[in-house]
Amino acid sequence: MKKILFVLVALSFMTMMNVSMAKDRTIVGYISDFGCDDNCYLSIKQDNGKMIDALCAAPVCRPWSETAEMPRRFIGKKVRVTVGKDKQYDGAGTVMGNFRSFKKIQFLD
């Protein structure tokens, strides 16, 4: 899990530099992973194999973020997510910038 978190944090800093200024968009995929460090991230795998990592900012993420754990039963669930941007914080609560976020999550199965 620590290795996954390291990769997610590294990806977050790389992606922060490429965050689009476009409006929110919707994608469909399958929940692949969830992990927390200073922020909590969700990974969605699309049908084309592309992985999308983003801050887990949707209301459904709140209890997962509070416990830093998502119930395993959600792995592999098909979802429609609204992708936007949200603030990313460091451990001291300082805003590090804006990062891709999943603002809404709708379970499809």
PAZAPA-4460 file (N, C-alpha, C; in steps of 0.05 Angstrom, whole numbers, plus 32768, in hexadecimal, padded with zeros to 4 digits):
% residues 109
    n_x    n_y    n_z   ca_x   ca_y   ca_z    c_x    c_y    c_z   seq   type   mol
   8011   7FE8   8000   8000   8000   8000   8011   8019   8000     1      M     A
   8028   8018   800F   8039   8030   800F   8045   8036   7FF3     2      K     A
   804B   8020   7FE4   8055   8024   7FC9   8040   8031   7FB8     3      K     A
   8027   8029   7FBB   8011   8035   7FAB   800E   8053   7FB3     4      I     A
   800F   8059   7FCD   800D   8075   7FD5   8024   8086   7FCA     5      L     A
   803C   807B   7FCA   8052   8089   7FBF   804E   8090   7FA2     6      F     A
   8044   807C   7F93   803F   8080   7F76   8029   8095   7F73     7      V     A
   8014   8093   7F83   7FFE   80A7   7F80   8008   80C3   7F87     8      L     A
   8018   80C6   7F9B   8022   80E0   7FA2   8034   80EB   7F8C     9      V     A
   8045   80DA   7F81   8057   80E2   7F6B   8046   80EA   7F53    10      A     A
   8032   80DA   7F4C   8021   80E0   7F36   8012   80FA   7F3B    11      L     A
   800A   80FF   7F54   7FFB   8117   7F5A   800C   8130   7F54    12      S     A
   8025   8130   7F5B   8036   8147   7F56   803B   814A   7F38    13      F     A
   803F   8134   7F2A   8043   8136   7F0D   802A   8140   7EFF    14      M     A
   8013   8136   7F08   7FFA   813E   7EFB   7FF2   815A   7F02    15      T     A
   7FF9   8163   7F1A   7FF2   817E   7F23   7FFB   8192   7F0E    16      M     A
   8011   818D   7F01   801C   819F   7EED   800C   819E   7ED3    17      M     A
   7FFB   8189   7ECF   7FEC   8186   7EB6   7FCE   8187   7EBA    18      N     A
   7FC5   8191   7ED1   7FA8   8191   7ED6   7F9B   81A4   7EC2    19      V     A
   7F87   819A   7EB4   7F79   81AA   7EA0   7F67   81BF   7EAD    20      S     A
   7F64   81D5   7EA0   7F52   81EA   7EA9   7F36   81E6   7E9E    21      M     A
   7F31   81D0   7E91   7F17   81CB   7E85   7F02   81C5   7E9B    22      A     A
   7EE9   81C6   7E92   7ED3   81C1   7EA4   7ED4   81A3   7EAD    23      K     A
   7EC4   819D   7EC2   7EC2   8182   7ECB   7EBA   816F   7EB4    24      D     A
   7EC4   8156   7EB6   7EBC   8143   7EA2   7EB4   8129   7EB0    25      R     A
   7EA7   8117   7EA2   7E9E   80FE   7EAD   7EAC   80E7   7E9F    26      T     A
   7EB5   80D3   7EAF   7EC0   80BB   7EA3   7EB4   80A3   7EB1    27      I     A
   7EB5   808C   7EA3   7EAB   8073   7EAE   7EC3   8060   7EB0    28      V     A
   7EC4   8051   7EC5   7ED9   803E   7EC9   7ED4   802D   7EE1    29      G     A
   7EE9   8020   7EEB   7EE7   800E   7F01   7EFA   8016   7F17    30      Y     A
   7EF1   8015   7F30   7F02   801D   7F46   7F19   8008   7F48    31      I     A
   7F32   8013   7F48   7F49   8002   7F48   7F57   8003   7F63    32      S     A
   7F58   801B   7F6F   7F67   801D   7F89   7F5F   8036   7F97    33      D     A
   7F64   8037   7FB1   7F5F   804E   7FC2   7F76   804F   7FD6    34      F     A
   7F81   8066   7FDB   7F97   8069   7FEE   7F98   8085   7FF9    35      G     A
   7FA2   8088   8011   7FA4   80A2   801E   7FC0   80A7   8029    36      C     A
   7FC8   80C0   8028   7FE0   80CA   8035   7FD7   80E5   8040    37      D     A
   7FE1   80FB   8036   7FD7   8115   803E   7FBB   8119   8033    38      D     A
   7FB6   810D   801C   7F9C   810E   800E   7F94   80F2   8007    39      N     A
   7F7B   80EE   8000   7F72   80D3   7FF8   7F6D   80D3   7FDA    40      C     A
   7F75   80BE   7FCD   7F74   80BC   7FB0   7F65   80A2   7FA8    41      Y     A
   7F57   80A4   7F91   7F49   808E   7F86   7F54   8089   7F6A    42      L     A
   7F57   8070   7F63   7F60   8069   7F48   7F49   805C   7F39    43      S     A
   7F44   8065   7F21   7F2F   805A   7F10   7F3C   8050   7EF6    44      I     A
   7F35   8037   7EEE   7F40   802C   7ED5   7F29   802D   7EC1    45      K     A
   7F2F   803A   7EAB   7F1B   803C   7E95   7F1C   8023   7E84    46      Q     A
   7F07   801F   7E73   7F07   8008   7E61   7F1F   8006   7E4E    47      D     A
   7F2A   801D   7E47   7F41   801E   7E35   7F5B   8018   7E44    48      N     A
   7F59   8012   7E5E   7F71   800C   7E6E   7F7E   8024   7E7B    49      G     A
   7F76   803C   7E74   7F81   8054   7E80   7F7A   8056   7E9D    50      K     A
   7F8E   805C   7EAE   7F89   8060   7ECB   7F86   807E   7ED0    51      M     A
   7F72   8085   7EDF   7F6E   80A1   7EE7   7F70   80A2   7F06    52      I     A
   7F84   80B1   7F10   7F87   80B4   7F2D   7F7F   80D0   7F34    53      D     A
   7F6F   80D3   7F49   7F66   80EE   7F51   7F60   80EE   7F6F    54      A     A
   7F5F   8107   7F7A   7F56   810A   7F95   7F3A   80FE   7F98    55      L     A
   7F35   80F1   7FAD   7F1A   80E6   7FB2   7F0A   80FB   7FC2    56      C     A
   7EFC   810C   7FB3   7EEE   8123   7FBF   7ED0   8120   7FBF    57      A     A
   7EC5   810B   7FB4   7EA8   8107   7FB3   7E9E   8101   7FCF    58      A     A
   7E84   8107   7FD4   7E78   8102   7FEE   7E7C   80E5   7FF8    59      P     A
   7E7B   80D1   7FE5   7E7E   80B5   7FED   7E9A   80B0   7FF8    60      V     A
   7EAD   80C1   7FF2   7EC9   80BE   7FFB   7ECD   80C6   8018    61      C     A
   7EBB   80D6   8023   7EC0   80E1   803E   7EC5   80CB   8053    62      R     A
   7EB4   80B7   8055   7EBA   80A2   806A   7ED3   8093   8064    63      P     A
   7EDA   808F   804B   7EF2   8081   8043   7F0A   8092   804B    64      W     A
   7F09   80AC   8046   7F1F   80BE   804D   7F23   80C0   806B    65      S     A
   7F0D   80C0   807A   7F0E   80C2   8097   7F1D   80AA   80A3    66      E     A
   7F19   8092   8097   7F26   807A   80A2   7F3F   8073   8091    67      T     A
   7F44   8082   807C   7F5B   807D   8069   7F59   8061   805E    68      A     A
   7F40   8058   8059   7F3C   803D   804E   7F21   803B   8040    69      E     A
   7F21   802F   8029   7F08   802A   801A   7F02   800D   801D    70      M     A
   7EE9   8006   8023   7EE2   7FE9   8024   7EEA   7FDB   800A    71      P     A
   7EF6   7FC4   800D   7F00   7FB5   7FF6   7EEA   7FAD   7FE2    72      R     A
   7ED1   7FAC   7FEB   7EBB   7FA5   7FD9   7EB7   7FB8   7FC2    73      R     A
   7EC3   7FD0   7FC4   7EC0   7FE4   7FAF   7ED5   7FE1   7F98    74      F     A
   7EEA   7FD1   7F9D   7EFE   7FCC   7F88   7EF0   7FBD   7F71    75      I     A
   7EF3   7FC7   7F59   7EE7   7FBB   7F41   7ECB   7FC5   7F3B    76      G     A
   7EC0   7FD5   7F4C   7EA5   7FE0   7F47   7EA6   7FF4   7F30    77      K     A
   7E92   7FF2   7F1E   7E90   8004   7F08   7E83   801E   7F12    78      K     A
   7E90   8035   7F0A   7E87   804F   7F13   7E87   8063   7EFD    79      V     A
   7E77   8077   7F00   7E78   8090   7EEF   7E81   80A6   7F02    80      R     A
   7E98   80B3   7EFC   7EA3   80C7   7F0D   7EA3   80E2   7EFE    81      V     A
   7E9E   80F7   7F0E   7EA2   8112   7F04   7EBD   811B   7F0C    82      T     A
   7ECD   8122   7EF8   7EE9   812A   7EFC   7EEB   8149   7EFB    83      V     A
   7EF6   8154   7F10   7EFB   8171   7F11   7F16   8177   7F1D    84      G     A
   7F17   818D   7F2C   7F2F   8194   7F3B   7F28   819B   7F57    85      K     A
   7F3B   8196   7F69   7F37   819D   7F85   7F52   81A4   7F91    86      D     A
   7F52   81B0   7FA8   7F6B   81B7   7FB6   7F79   819E   7FC1    87      K     A
   7F93   819D   7FBF   7FA3   8188   7FCA   7FB3   8194   7FE1    88      Q     A
   7FB3   8186   7FF8   7FC0   8191   8010   7FD7   817F   8018    89      Y     A
   7FEB   818C   8026   8000   817C   8032   7FF8   8175   804E    90      D     A
   8009   8166   805C   8002   815D   8077   7FFD   8173   808B    91      G     A
   8008   818B   8086   8004   81A2   8098   7FEA   81B1   8092    92      A     A
   7FDC   81A9   807C   7FC4   81B7   8074   7FC8   81CD   8061    93      G     A
   7FE0   81D0   8057   7FE7   81E5   8043   7FDE   81DC   8027    94      T     A
   7FD1   81EE   8019   7FC8   81E8   7FFE   7FE1   81E6   7FEC    95      V     A
   7FE3   81CF   7FDF   7FFA   81CA   7FCD   7FF4   81D1   7FB0    96      M     A
   7FDA   81D5   7FAA   7FD2   81DB   7F8F   7FB8   81CD   7F89    97      G     A
   7FAF   81CF   7F70   7F97   81C1   7F67   7F9F   81A7   7F59    98      N     A
   7F8E   8193   7F5D   7F94   8178   7F52   7F79   816D   7F48    99      F     A
   7F7C   815B   7F35   7F64   814D   7F2B   7F56   813F   7F42   100      R     A
   7F3B   8141   7F42   7F2B   8134   7F57   7F12   8127   7F4C   101      S     A
   7F09   8112   7F5A   7EF0   8106   7F54   7EDB   8114   7F66   102      F     A
   7ECA   8124   7F5A   7EB7   8134   7F69   7E9D   8125   7F6F   103      K     A
   7E95   8114   7F5D   7E7D   8103   7F60   7E84   80E7   7F57   104      K     A
   7E79   80D4   7F65   7E7C   80B8   7F5E   7E61   80AB   7F5E   105      I     A
   7E59   809F   7F47   7E40   8091   7F44   7E47   8074   7F3F   106      Q     A
   7E3D   8062   7F50   7E41   8045   7F4C   7E2E   803B   7F36   107      F     A
   7E39   802C   7F23   7E29   8022   7F0D   7E21   8005   7F0F   108      L     A
   7E2E   7FF6   7F21   7E26   7FDA   7F24   7E24   7FD3   7F41   109      D     A
***
